[in-house]
Amino acid sequence: MAAPQALKDSLGAVDVARESSAASPRPSRDSAARRPLTGWLFVAPTGIVVAGLFLAPLVILVYMSFTDWPLLGSPVPNGLDNYRSLGDDDLFVGAITFTLVYTAITTVVLFLIAFVLVAISNSARRGVRFYRTAYFLPYVVGVAAASTMWWLDAQDQIGLFNQVLKGLGLIDQPVGFLETPGKALFTVIALVVWKFIGFQVIVLLVGLQSIPHEYYEAAKVDGASTWQRLRYITVPSLKPTLALLTVLSITGSLLAFDQFYVLTHGGPDNSTVTVVLALYNRAFQSFQLGDAAAQAVVLLVVLVVINVIQLRLLRNRES
């Protein structure tokens, strides 16, 4: 009799559970229909900001690029004339060439110096935290402020650079860091390396320290050399980090403006005019807003294409 009684008790418990589940309120169709609306309400503030600060100005910019837009007066549509005239603008063509050269040199130099500093910062020597902090401190300074500092330091008479070189007995006359195209380019690259090297070092350190140490121990057991560990463990593990830094470095170099505007003003003889600086001069010095808008659209398209190509190449490598 005990077994049937236990079976009845268990069946009774099941019935009670069914009744309680049936009595509990189920989500209605109205509440399920409200979920997408609630999500849209959360996204709406960001969407409004993006539409107001990016999409609307982008539409206006594209429209301006197809017009003769004077500083005062009404715009006059002129079709593709602004785009056709880009090839005849020697300053803009020269700015494209200079920007590409500057981007290539800056990207390579940043990576080479960053690898050396990462090797120093990742070692077990004393003062490593001081080195990391010292590398990163210039990154906190704004680009315009850092460019102003370097402009003062590069002056022939009162500049710190010439004074230090004279004190060390390396020079007798001022170097003239901004007098020739080569020296001006070197000075700007030195500024960019000093300013942004800390960011690359910190990002590379984070990526390097995320690699499991067991990989290196197993490679040592198998007799792998330092170069083999670097080639087959470190570099493949750092591919996402290197990809991020490459995209940021190339995009930032193509959009370089502050350091050239403050430090060189595009000189000497327009030898350090970047694409963005040429665009700025066309819009706010020559007041040819339609031509400047066409240049901005071309620059935007080039940046989108470069980033898409880079991301596809990186995805193919990862796959």
BAFISE-29375 format. One record per residue (C-alpha): x, y, z; residue number from 1. Coordinates in nm, 2 decimals, decimal comma. Layout:
px / py / pz / nr
X / Y / Z / NUM
...
// end
This chain:
px / py / pz / nr
0,00 / 0,00 / 0,00 / 1
0,29 / 0,23 / 0,05 / 2
0,39 / 0,23 / -0,32 / 3
0,04 / 0,33 / -0,45 / 4
0,02 / 0,60 / -0,19 / 5
0,36 / 0,74 / -0,30 / 6
0,25 / 0,73 / -0,66 / 7
-0,07 / 0,93 / -0,57 / 8
0,13 / 1,18 / -0,38 / 9
0,37 / 1,23 / -0,68 / 10
0,07 / 1,26 / -0,92 / 11
-0,09 / 1,51 / -0,69 / 12
0,23 / 1,72 / -0,68 / 13
0,24 / 1,72 / -1,06 / 14
-0,12 / 1,84 / -1,07 / 15
-0,05 / 2,12 / -0,83 / 16
0,25 / 2,23 / -1,04 / 17
0,04 / 2,23 / -1,35 / 18
-0,23 / 2,44 / -1,18 / 19
0,03 / 2,68 / -1,05 / 20
0,19 / 2,72 / -1,40 / 21
-0,15 / 2,76 / -1,56 / 22
-0,25 / 3,02 / -1,30 / 23
0,08 / 3,22 / -1,35 / 24
0,05 / 3,50 / -1,59 / 25
0,20 / 3,44 / -1,94 / 26
0,35 / 3,72 / -2,14 / 27
0,09 / 3,87 / -2,36 / 28
0,12 / 3,95 / -2,73 / 29
0,11 / 4,32 / -2,65 / 30
0,42 / 4,30 / -2,42 / 31
0,60 / 4,10 / -2,69 / 32
0,51 / 4,36 / -2,94 / 33
0,64 / 4,64 / -2,71 / 34
0,99 / 4,49 / -2,69 / 35
1,11 / 4,62 / -3,03 / 36
0,96 / 4,96 / -2,95 / 37
1,15 / 4,97 / -2,62 / 38
1,47 / 4,89 / -2,80 / 39
1,41 / 5,16 / -3,05 / 40
1,35 / 5,41 / -2,77 / 41
1,69 / 5,32 / -2,62 / 42
1,86 / 5,36 / -2,95 / 43
1,68 / 5,68 / -3,05 / 44
1,91 / 5,93 / -2,87 / 45
2,22 / 5,79 / -3,03 / 46
2,05 / 5,78 / -3,37 / 47
1,94 / 6,14 / -3,34 / 48
2,30 / 6,25 / -3,25 / 49
2,45 / 6,05 / -3,54 / 50
2,19 / 6,19 / -3,78 / 51
2,24 / 6,54 / -3,66 / 52
2,62 / 6,55 / -3,64 / 53
2,72 / 6,31 / -3,92 / 54
2,45 / 6,22 / -4,17 / 55
2,30 / 6,57 / -4,22 / 56
2,64 / 6,74 / -4,26 / 57
2,75 / 6,46 / -4,50 / 58
2,44 / 6,52 / -4,72 / 59
2,51 / 6,89 / -4,72 / 60
2,88 / 6,83 / -4,80 / 61
2,79 / 6,61 / -5,10 / 62
2,55 / 6,87 / -5,23 / 63
2,81 / 7,14 / -5,19 / 64
3,06 / 6,94 / -5,40 / 65
2,82 / 6,97 / -5,70 / 66
2,78 / 7,35 / -5,67 / 67
2,97 / 7,67 / -5,70 / 68
2,92 / 7,77 / -5,33 / 69
3,04 / 8,12 / -5,26 / 70
3,10 / 8,26 / -4,92 / 71
2,83 / 8,51 / -4,97 / 72
2,54 / 8,46 / -5,20 / 73
2,34 / 8,17 / -5,34 / 74
2,50 / 7,84 / -5,45 / 75
2,49 / 7,76 / -5,83 / 76
2,49 / 7,40 / -5,94 / 77
2,78 / 7,31 / -6,17 / 78
2,76 / 6,94 / -6,20 / 79
3,10 / 6,76 / -6,19 / 80
3,31 / 7,06 / -6,26 / 81
3,46 / 7,06 / -5,90 / 82
3,57 / 6,70 / -5,94 / 83
3,71 / 6,76 / -6,29 / 84
3,92 / 7,04 / -6,16 / 85
4,09 / 6,84 / -5,89 / 86
4,34 / 6,70 / -6,14 / 87
4,44 / 7,05 / -6,25 / 88
4,51 / 7,16 / -5,89 / 89
4,88 / 7,12 / -5,85 / 90
4,87 / 7,20 / -5,48 / 91
4,61 / 6,93 / -5,42 / 92
4,80 / 6,67 / -5,63 / 93
5,13 / 6,76 / -5,45 / 94
4,95 / 6,73 / -5,12 / 95
4,83 / 6,38 / -5,20 / 96
5,19 / 6,27 / -5,29 / 97
5,33 / 6,43 / -4,97 / 98
5,06 / 6,27 / -4,75 / 99
5,13 / 5,92 / -4,89 / 100
5,50 / 5,96 / -4,83 / 101
5,45 / 6,10 / -4,48 / 102
5,20 / 5,81 / -4,40 / 103
5,44 / 5,54 / -4,52 / 104
5,74 / 5,69 / -4,33 / 105
5,55 / 5,76 / -4,01 / 106
5,38 / 5,42 / -4,00 / 107
5,71 / 5,23 / -4,04 / 108
5,91 / 5,45 / -3,80 / 109
5,64 / 5,42 / -3,53 / 110
5,63 / 5,04 / -3,54 / 111
6,01 / 5,00 / -3,54 / 112
6,06 / 5,23 / -3,24 / 113
5,75 / 5,08 / -3,06 / 114
5,89 / 4,73 / -3,09 / 115
6,22 / 4,84 / -2,94 / 116
6,05 / 5,02 / -2,65 / 117
5,82 / 4,73 / -2,59 / 118
6,12 / 4,50 / -2,56 / 119
6,26 / 4,73 / -2,29 / 120
5,93 / 4,78 / -2,11 / 121
5,84 / 4,41 / -2,11 / 122
6,16 / 4,30 / -1,94 / 123
6,20 / 4,23 / -1,58 / 124
6,45 / 4,51 / -1,51 / 125
6,41 / 4,78 / -1,25 / 126
6,22 / 5,09 / -1,34 / 127
6,00 / 4,93 / -1,59 / 128
5,69 / 5,12 / -1,46 / 129
5,88 / 5,45 / -1,49 / 130
5,96 / 5,37 / -1,85 / 131
5,60 / 5,29 / -1,94 / 132
5,47 / 5,61 / -1,77 / 133
5,74 / 5,82 / -1,95 / 134
5,65 / 5,67 / -2,29 / 135
5,28 / 5,74 / -2,24 / 136
5,29 / 6,09 / -2,09 / 137
5,33 / 6,28 / -2,42 / 138
5,02 / 6,11 / -2,55 / 139
4,82 / 6,30 / -2,29 / 140
4,92 / 6,63 / -2,44 / 141
4,70 / 6,76 / -2,72 / 142
4,83 / 6,77 / -3,08 / 143
4,80 / 7,14 / -3,11 / 144
4,97 / 7,21 / -2,77 / 145
5,25 / 6,96 / -2,85 / 146
5,30 / 7,12 / -3,20 / 147
5,33 / 7,47 / -3,04 / 148
5,58 / 7,34 / -2,79 / 149
5,79 / 7,19 / -3,07 / 150
5,76 / 7,50 / -3,28 / 151
5,91 / 7,70 / -2,99 / 152
6,18 / 7,44 / -2,93 / 153
6,28 / 7,43 / -3,30 / 154
6,35 / 7,80 / -3,33 / 155
6,70 / 7,90 / -3,42 / 156
6,77 / 8,16 / -3,15 / 157
6,56 / 8,06 / -2,85 / 158
6,48 / 7,70 / -2,93 / 159
6,57 / 7,43 / -2,68 / 160
6,69 / 7,19 / -2,95 / 161
6,96 / 7,41 / -3,08 / 162
7,07 / 7,51 / -2,73 / 163
7,11 / 7,15 / -2,63 / 164
7,30 / 7,06 / -2,94 / 165
7,53 / 7,36 / -2,89 / 166
7,58 / 7,27 / -2,53 / 167
7,69 / 6,92 / -2,63 / 168
7,93 / 7,06 / -2,89 / 169
7,76 / 6,90 / -3,18 / 170
7,69 / 7,21 / -3,38 / 171
7,83 / 7,57 / -3,41 / 172
7,54 / 7,72 / -3,60 / 173
7,16 / 7,67 / -3,56 / 174
7,03 / 7,37 / -3,75 / 175
6,72 / 7,54 / -3,90 / 176
6,48 / 7,25 / -3,83 / 177
6,20 / 7,41 / -4,04 / 178
6,40 / 7,58 / -4,31 / 179
6,42 / 7,31 / -4,58 / 180
6,16 / 7,05 / -4,68 / 181
6,36 / 6,76 / -4,56 / 182
6,43 / 6,91 / -4,22 / 183
6,07 / 7,02 / -4,18 / 184
5,95 / 6,67 / -4,26 / 185
6,20 / 6,52 / -4,02 / 186
6,09 / 6,76 / -3,74 / 187
5,72 / 6,67 / -3,79 / 188
5,79 / 6,30 / -3,79 / 189
5,99 / 6,33 / -3,47 / 190
5,70 / 6,52 / -3,31 / 191
5,45 / 6,25 / -3,42 / 192
5,68 / 5,97 / -3,29 / 193
5,73 / 6,15 / -2,96 / 194
5,35 / 6,22 / -2,93 / 195
5,20 / 5,88 / -3,03 / 196
5,47 / 5,62 / -2,95 / 197
5,34 / 5,58 / -2,60 / 198
5,00 / 5,47 / -2,72 / 199
5,15 / 5,21 / -2,95 / 200
5,37 / 5,08 / -2,68 / 201
5,09 / 5,04 / -2,43 / 202
4,86 / 4,86 / -2,68 / 203
5,15 / 4,63 / -2,79 / 204
5,23 / 4,56 / -2,42 / 205
4,87 / 4,46 / -2,35 / 206
4,87 / 4,23 / -2,65 / 207
5,20 / 4,08 / -2,57 / 208
5,11 / 4,01 / -2,20 / 209
4,79 / 3,84 / -2,31 / 210
4,99 / 3,56 / -2,48 / 211
5,00 / 3,25 / -2,26 / 212
5,34 / 3,20 / -2,12 / 213
5,30 / 2,82 / -2,16 / 214
5,34 / 2,87 / -2,54 / 215
5,70 / 3,00 / -2,49 / 216
5,78 / 2,73 / -2,24 / 217
5,67 / 2,46 / -2,47 / 218
5,87 / 2,62 / -2,76 / 219
6,18 / 2,62 / -2,54 / 220
6,13 / 2,26 / -2,46 / 221
6,11 / 2,18 / -2,83 / 222
6,44 / 2,37 / -2,88 / 223
6,29 / 2,68 / -3,06 / 224
6,53 / 2,97 / -3,09 / 225
6,44 / 3,33 / -3,00 / 226
6,37 / 3,42 / -3,36 / 227
6,15 / 3,11 / -3,41 / 228
5,95 / 3,20 / -3,10 / 229
5,91 / 3,55 / -3,23 / 230
5,80 / 3,43 / -3,57 / 231
5,57 / 3,15 / -3,48 / 232
5,43 / 3,26 / -3,15 / 233
5,46 / 3,64 / -3,09 / 234
5,38 / 3,78 / -3,43 / 235
5,08 / 3,55 / -3,50 / 236
4,93 / 3,61 / -3,16 / 237
4,97 / 3,99 / -3,20 / 238
4,80 / 4,00 / -3,55 / 239
4,48 / 4,16 / -3,42 / 240
4,67 / 4,42 / -3,22 / 241
4,90 / 4,50 / -3,52 / 242
4,60 / 4,52 / -3,74 / 243
4,43 / 4,78 / -3,51 / 244
4,75 / 4,99 / -3,48 / 245
4,80 / 4,98 / -3,86 / 246
4,45 / 5,10 / -3,93 / 247
4,48 / 5,38 / -3,67 / 248
4,83 / 5,48 / -3,79 / 249
4,74 / 5,50 / -4,16 / 250
4,41 / 5,67 / -4,10 / 251
4,56 / 5,93 / -3,86 / 252
4,85 / 6,00 / -4,10 / 253
4,61 / 6,06 / -4,39 / 254
4,41 / 6,30 / -4,18 / 255
4,71 / 6,48 / -4,04 / 256
4,65 / 6,85 / -4,00 / 257
4,73 / 7,01 / -3,66 / 258
5,10 / 6,94 / -3,65 / 259
5,15 / 7,08 / -4,00 / 260
4,93 / 7,38 / -3,95 / 261
5,10 / 7,48 / -3,63 / 262
5,45 / 7,37 / -3,69 / 263
5,53 / 7,43 / -4,06 / 264
5,22 / 7,62 / -4,19 / 265
5,26 / 7,40 / -4,50 / 266
5,61 / 7,54 / -4,57 / 267
5,87 / 7,59 / -4,68 / 268
5,73 / 7,66 / -5,03 / 269
5,42 / 7,44 / -4,98 / 270
5,64 / 7,13 / -4,94 / 271
5,46 / 7,00 / -4,63 / 272
5,10 / 7,06 / -4,73 / 273
4,88 / 6,76 / -4,65 / 274
4,55 / 6,68 / -4,81 / 275
4,35 / 6,81 / -4,51 / 276
4,57 / 7,13 / -4,50 / 277
4,51 / 7,18 / -4,87 / 278
4,14 / 7,14 / -4,82 / 279
4,14 / 7,39 / -4,53 / 280
4,33 / 7,64 / -4,74 / 281
4,09 / 7,61 / -5,03 / 282
3,79 / 7,65 / -4,81 / 283
3,90 / 7,91 / -4,55 / 284
4,17 / 8,11 / -4,74 / 285
4,05 / 8,10 / -5,10 / 286
3,68 / 8,06 / -5,00 / 287
3,62 / 7,81 / -5,28 / 288
3,38 / 7,60 / -5,07 / 289
3,25 / 7,39 / -5,36 / 290
3,60 / 7,28 / -5,45 / 291
3,69 / 7,21 / -5,09 / 292
3,38 / 7,00 / -5,05 / 293
3,47 / 6,79 / -5,36 / 294
3,82 / 6,73 / -5,21 / 295
3,66 / 6,63 / -4,88 / 296
3,43 / 6,38 / -5,05 / 297
3,72 / 6,23 / -5,24 / 298
3,92 / 6,20 / -4,92 / 299
3,63 / 6,03 / -4,74 / 300
3,59 / 5,78 / -5,02 / 301
3,96 / 5,70 / -5,02 / 302
3,96 / 5,64 / -4,64 / 303
3,65 / 5,42 / -4,66 / 304
3,81 / 5,21 / -4,94 / 305
4,15 / 5,18 / -4,76 / 306
3,98 / 5,07 / -4,43 / 307
3,76 / 4,82 / -4,62 / 308
4,06 / 4,67 / -4,80 / 309
4,26 / 4,65 / -4,48 / 310
3,98 / 4,48 / -4,29 / 311
3,92 / 4,22 / -4,57 / 312
4,29 / 4,14 / -4,59 / 313
4,30 / 4,09 / -4,21 / 314
3,99 / 3,87 / -4,21 / 315
4,14 / 3,65 / -4,49 / 316
4,46 / 3,61 / -4,30 / 317
4,28 / 3,51 / -3,98 / 318
4,06 / 3,26 / -4,17 / 319
// end
